[in-house]
Amino acid sequence: MKTTFGVSHLVVKRNNVRIFRGENYFRNGLPICVNRVEESFDTSMHFHDFWEMTYIAEGQGTHHSGDEIMPVSKGNLFMVPLGVSHVFRPMSLNSKEPLIVYNFLVDVKELKKFIHSFPGGNELESLLNCKEFKRYHDNSGKYYDLFQQMHYEFSADLPGKEARLYNGLMELLLFFYSSESRTYNESTQTAAYIQKVLAIMHADYHQPLRVKDLALVAGIGERQFQRIFYMQTNMTFKQYLQGIRMNHACRLLMQTDRKVTDIANSVGYHDIPYFNKLFKEKTGMSPREYRNSIRE
């Protein structure tokens, strides 16, 4: 198993299954580790004394746990509880078709403390009682972006690293919890459709999204879509989309030196005066004033 950073994988064998210990991953008092791994046939069946969340980032392969073997591919997410033996393997020995995964590891004791300290977090404790691995799929690509960002945050070691990692951890926990607890009666199916719409909006916010098209995705009429959308988000479709676009514009103004015109175009606004007017309505400042205030 190749990793992108030099951590010695000290392990212990128990009944011919290797034990991966958290003490070999967690450093400097941080009970979290995020790595990017190219899986190989050299990796043996193993289990961990920590909690693991895995995202299949590239390629295809198989996941082995006990007597169960299942195919895996890009976009699959796995929740692997404490003590569950498993291993990922690539589809072939061809190095041109690697199986690349992101792993988000967290110490179980610290995870419990984090859940209990977070307002409303007690509901999530049921996840820790899971005794077998769970597989999900990232339909929008949102969680690929999240794992990629968390890997960067972990590796870059910038100010605010710990807070951003815990923020990412909570987002993943909420995804797993909603996936596990969702029931499929008619009302929650509608809510699930709206969640699918929101995923599209977050992924394609720079595109000319229309209520008509997204109502078709949800399988309901436009008027009903707008009513349910407001009930789910407490915002109109237009307000929600503007919020996404403005958040991305703010991030680009903070983190890049790109021209305001370029940023406006990249978040879906080609009418620059309208973008400037809307930005000032949302933030109280022009884009240039916002950039200057952040960098002072």
Secondary structure, 3 states (H helix, E strand, C coil): CEECCCCCCCEEEECCEEEECHHHCCECCECEEEEEEEECCCCCCEEECCEEEEEEEECEEEEEECCEEEEEECCEEEEECCCCCEEEEECCCCCCCCEEEEEEEECHHHHHHHHHHCCCHHHHHHHHHCCCCEEEECCCCHHHHHHHHHHHHHHHCCCCHHHHHHHHHHHHHHHHHHHHHCCCCHHHHHHHHHHHHHHHHHHCCCCCCCHHHHHHHHCCCHHHHHHHHHHHHCCCHHHHHHHHHHHHHHHHHHHCCCCHHHHHHHCCCCCHHHHHHHHHHHHCCCHHHHHHHHHC
